[in-house]
Amino acid sequence: MKIGIVVSHWYWKTITGKMLECAQKAAESQNVQTDVLIVPGSYDIPLGVKKLLKKKDIDGVVTLGAVVQGETHHDIAIMNAVVPALTNLSLEFEKPVLLGITGPRITKQQAIDRIDRAEKIMRACIQLVKKLK
């Protein structure tokens, strides 16, 4: 099994790089290979997901990012665009695409507190791939 991981570079040092480590650790514990694609921000994740889903050896994709609340509602706009796009890609390619993007309406500290959820997202993706085969 091979799982793609699309991860946002935004908040790399404090959040998303650590999320990637958690997801890869979970994959390694299940003897699952990964293919990682780093994109600039969470808004760019659907395009990265589509690129990975086109690969025949990719069984599913995990998305990792953090969309933190700011002074405007930009975080909501991003998630309102990203989530339906990911759902549509999963249905189009008939492969699991799991949402590991935290937000909207969270603080940076809340996103940090949720870093370890990336491990659960990876485990869920692996489990879903097995069930769908």
C-alpha positions, 0 to 999 in steps of 0.5 A: 500500500502507498499513501500520498501525503499533501502537506502545507508549508505554511506553519511548517516549523511550528505545526505542519512539519510536525504533522507530517512526522506524525503521519509518516510515523503511523504509516511506517508502523503499518509498513505503508509507503508514502509519497509526500508533496509539499505545497505552499498553503492549505488552499493549494492542497487540492491541486497536490491531491489531484496530482498524487491521485493520478498516480496508479500506485497511490491508494489514498491521500492524507491532507495536512495543514492548519487554517488559523483564524485571523482578523478576517474570515479568510480562514472560512473562505479557504476551508469552504473552497478546499473541503468540497474540492477534496470530496470531489477528488475522492469521488472522481478518483474513487480513492480515499482523501482524508481531511487532516487540515485543522480549522477554520476558527482555531488559534495557532495554539489550538492547531499546535494542540492537534498536531498528533491528530495527523497520526489518527488521520493516517491510520484512518486512511490506511483502514479505509483503503483496506476496507475498499479493496 
